[in-house]
Structures are given as C-alpha cells and as structure tokens.
Amino acid sequence: MGSEMCIRDRNLGFCTVTSPSDGVVGTFPYRIGSLVSPSVTQPLTTVSEIGKMYVYFSMTEKQLLGLTRAGGTLKEQLEKMPAVKLELADGTMYTEEGKIDAVSGVIDQTTGSVSMRAVFPNKQLVLRSGGMANVIFPYTMEDIILIPQSATQEIQDKKFVYVLQSDNTLTVSYTHLRAHETSLHL
C-alpha cells in the first residue's frame, strides 16, 4: 500500500507543469485534459521573459558611418551612441529609453544596411515579443532650415517647396530633403 501511494503521488506530480522562468505565456495549442507525452514534438506553450526587451532594426551604411566616424573600437562606439526612443504601434512614445548594445559586423549587400539591436527596460510590461515599433534616433543637423513636411509637395519622388522672394512673389524650388534618411523602422 505504501509503495502504491508513492507511485500515485509521483505520477500526480507529472500532472502539474511549471515554467523554469518567469514571463508571459504564449499560445495554448492543447486543451485542458489533452493527452500529452514526451513524444509530442509541439511545445505545451512558450514563456517569454520580457523584463528587458531586445529591439532589432536596420540602419543604412551611410547612417552608421555618420554615427561611428569618431573612431575607436566598436565597444567604445557603442558606449558613445546616444540613447534611442521607441514609437509604439499606436503612435505614442514609449516612456523608457533604450541603449544600442550590438551592431552586426557585416553590411547586407542586397539592402546596404547593417543590423542593430537596442535594449529597452520593460518594467511596466508594455512591450511584447513580436511587436512592431519605430526606433527613434536623436539626430543633429547643422546649418539647416526646418521645413514642415506639410509645406512640401512630392512630384515623381522629388520634394518641392515654395520659396517667398523679397518682392513677395513665390517660386517653386526643388530641395534635397534628408528627413527620410533619419527614419528607422523595426
């Protein structure tokens, strides 16, 4: 009787599944009461640790050169890189700033871009695995005139602005706008 009770208690212990880590539970492919065994290849679920989130994004080679031109080792350059912000899918700004912690050593020949990774703290658990957002880089430009995008017109992939002359007449002028080069997406 005692050994049967030990076997029963041991088997009953296999009925409860616990995760070795804290996090957010993904999908549930099995219903309560489904028979699962070690031979089942699909996992019961996935647990994602989201205390800090890794955000992966790309940057053009030209943008990367602009950020790293000061010289030094990659580690020194990563430490010098400014904190980045995150614009969430609903258009709001994420409250915490992130830090770039990894840059790919290879430039993708097909896109001319390099993969990067930023780490964001996620204390409020707002960010989720697989989410979409825009990475916002602080970008300093000198000797520029700031023109609202609404004041421009685009014709055949070129941007034009109206320029008010000293005699109060308007002229249309093609201008090379670089705003699209500072927009980075996940």
C-alpha positions as CSV (number, residue, x, y, z in Angstrom):
1,M,0.0,0.0,0.0
2,G,2.8,2.4,0.8
3,S,4.6,1.9,-2.5
4,E,1.4,2.3,-4.4
5,M,0.9,5.6,-2.7
6,C,4.4,6.8,-3.5
7,I,3.9,5.8,-7.2
8,R,0.5,7.7,-7.2
9,D,2.0,10.8,-5.7
10,R,4.9,10.7,-8.1
11,N,2.6,10.3,-11.1
12,L,0.3,13.1,-9.8
13,G,3.4,15.4,-9.7
14,F,3.7,14.9,-13.5
15,C,0.2,16.5,-13.9
16,T,1.4,19.9,-13.0
17,V,3.6,21.7,-15.4
18,T,5.6,24.7,-14.2
19,S,7.9,27.0,-16.0
20,P,11.6,27.3,-15.0
21,S,11.4,31.1,-15.6
22,D,9.0,34.0,-15.1
23,G,7.4,35.7,-18.0
24,V,4.4,35.9,-20.3
25,V,2.8,32.7,-21.6
26,G,2.3,32.4,-25.3
27,T,-0.4,30.4,-27.1
28,F,-2.0,27.2,-25.8
29,P,-2.1,24.5,-28.5
30,Y,-3.6,21.9,-26.1
31,R,-6.9,22.0,-24.2
32,I,-7.2,21.0,-20.6
33,G,-7.4,17.3,-20.4
34,S,-5.5,16.7,-23.7
35,L,-3.1,13.7,-23.5
36,V,0.5,14.8,-24.0
37,S,3.6,12.7,-23.7
38,P,7.4,13.1,-24.1
39,S,7.0,12.0,-27.8
40,V,4.8,15.1,-28.6
41,T,7.0,17.5,-30.7
42,Q,5.0,20.7,-30.3
43,P,5.7,22.5,-27.1
44,L,2.9,23.0,-24.5
45,T,3.5,26.7,-24.7
46,T,6.3,29.3,-24.8
47,V,7.2,31.6,-22.0
48,S,8.8,34.9,-22.9
49,E,10.9,36.8,-20.4
50,I,10.0,40.4,-21.1
51,G,11.7,42.3,-18.2
52,K,14.1,43.7,-20.8
53,M,13.3,43.7,-24.5
54,Y,15.7,43.4,-27.4
55,V,14.6,45.5,-30.4
56,Y,16.1,44.6,-33.7
57,F,16.3,47.1,-36.5
58,S,18.4,48.1,-39.5
59,M,20.4,51.2,-40.4
60,T,22.0,52.2,-43.7
61,E,25.7,52.1,-44.1
62,K,25.7,55.9,-44.6
63,Q,23.9,56.4,-41.3
64,L,26.2,54.0,-39.4
65,L,29.2,55.8,-40.8
66,G,27.8,59.1,-39.5
67,L,27.4,57.7,-36.0
68,T,30.8,55.9,-35.8
69,R,33.1,58.2,-37.7
70,A,34.8,59.4,-34.5
71,G,36.9,56.3,-34.4
72,G,37.9,53.9,-31.7
73,T,36.8,50.3,-31.1
74,L,33.3,49.0,-31.7
75,K,32.8,48.7,-27.9
76,E,33.8,52.4,-27.4
77,Q,31.5,53.4,-30.3
78,L,28.6,51.5,-28.8
79,E,29.1,53.3,-25.4
80,K,29.2,56.7,-27.2
81,M,26.0,56.0,-29.2
82,P,23.1,58.1,-28.0
83,A,20.1,56.6,-26.2
84,V,17.2,55.7,-28.6
85,K,13.5,56.1,-28.2
86,L,10.7,53.9,-29.3
87,E,7.5,55.0,-31.1
88,L,4.9,52.3,-30.4
89,A,2.4,51.0,-33.0
90,D,-0.4,53.3,-31.7
91,G,1.9,56.4,-32.3
92,T,2.7,57.0,-28.6
93,M,6.3,57.3,-27.3
94,Y,7.5,54.5,-25.0
95,T,8.5,56.1,-21.7
96,E,11.8,54.3,-21.3
97,E,14.9,55.0,-23.4
98,G,16.9,52.2,-24.9
99,K,20.6,51.6,-25.5
100,I,22.2,50.1,-28.6
101,D,24.2,47.1,-27.4
102,A,25.0,45.2,-30.7
103,V,25.9,46.0,-34.3
104,S,26.3,43.4,-37.0
105,G,29.8,43.3,-38.4
106,V,28.5,42.7,-41.9
107,I,26.7,45.0,-44.2
108,D,23.9,43.3,-46.2
109,Q,24.9,43.7,-49.8
110,T,21.4,43.5,-51.1
111,T,20.0,46.3,-48.9
112,G,23.1,48.3,-48.0
113,S,22.1,48.1,-44.3
114,V,23.5,46.8,-41.1
115,S,21.5,45.0,-38.4
116,M,21.5,46.5,-34.9
117,R,20.0,45.7,-31.5
118,A,18.8,48.0,-28.7
119,V,17.8,47.0,-25.2
120,F,14.8,48.6,-23.5
121,P,13.8,48.1,-19.9
122,N,10.2,46.9,-19.7
123,K,9.2,47.4,-16.0
124,Q,5.6,48.1,-16.9
125,L,5.4,45.1,-19.2
126,V,4.1,47.2,-22.1
127,L,6.3,45.7,-24.8
128,R,5.6,42.2,-26.0
129,S,7.6,39.8,-28.2
130,G,6.9,40.2,-31.9
131,G,5.6,43.7,-31.6
132,M,6.2,46.5,-34.1
133,A,7.6,50.0,-33.4
134,N,9.8,52.6,-34.8
135,V,13.3,53.2,-33.3
136,I,13.9,57.0,-33.0
137,F,17.5,58.2,-33.1
138,P,18.5,61.6,-31.8
139,Y,20.0,63.2,-34.9
140,T,21.8,66.6,-35.0
141,M,22.0,68.5,-38.2
142,E,23.8,71.8,-38.5
143,D,23.1,74.8,-40.8
144,I,19.7,73.6,-41.9
145,I,16.3,75.2,-42.4
146,L,13.5,73.2,-40.8
147,I,10.5,72.9,-43.2
148,P,7.3,71.2,-42.1
149,Q,6.6,68.2,-44.3
150,S,3.1,69.6,-44.9
151,A,4.7,72.6,-46.6
152,T,6.3,70.3,-49.3
153,Q,4.9,68.7,-52.4
154,E,6.2,65.5,-53.9
155,I,6.3,65.0,-57.6
156,Q,7.9,61.9,-59.1
157,D,9.8,61.1,-56.0
158,K,11.2,64.6,-55.6
159,K,10.2,67.1,-52.9
160,F,9.5,70.7,-53.8
161,V,8.8,73.8,-51.6
162,Y,7.5,77.3,-52.4
163,V,10.1,80.0,-51.6
164,L,8.9,83.5,-50.9
165,Q,11.1,86.0,-52.6
166,S,11.9,89.5,-51.3
167,D,9.4,91.1,-53.7
168,N,6.6,88.9,-52.2
169,T,6.4,86.5,-55.2
170,L,6.6,82.7,-54.9
171,T,9.0,80.4,-56.7
172,V,9.0,76.7,-56.7
173,S,12.3,75.2,-55.7
174,Y,13.5,71.6,-55.7
175,T,15.1,70.8,-52.4
176,H,17.1,67.8,-51.2
177,L,15.3,66.7,-48.0
178,R,17.0,64.3,-45.8
179,A,14.2,63.5,-43.4
180,H,13.6,60.1,-44.8
181,E,17.2,59.1,-44.0
182,T,16.7,59.5,-40.3
183,S,13.6,57.4,-40.1
184,L,14.4,53.9,-38.8
185,H,12.0,51.0,-38.6
186,L,12.0,47.7,-36.8
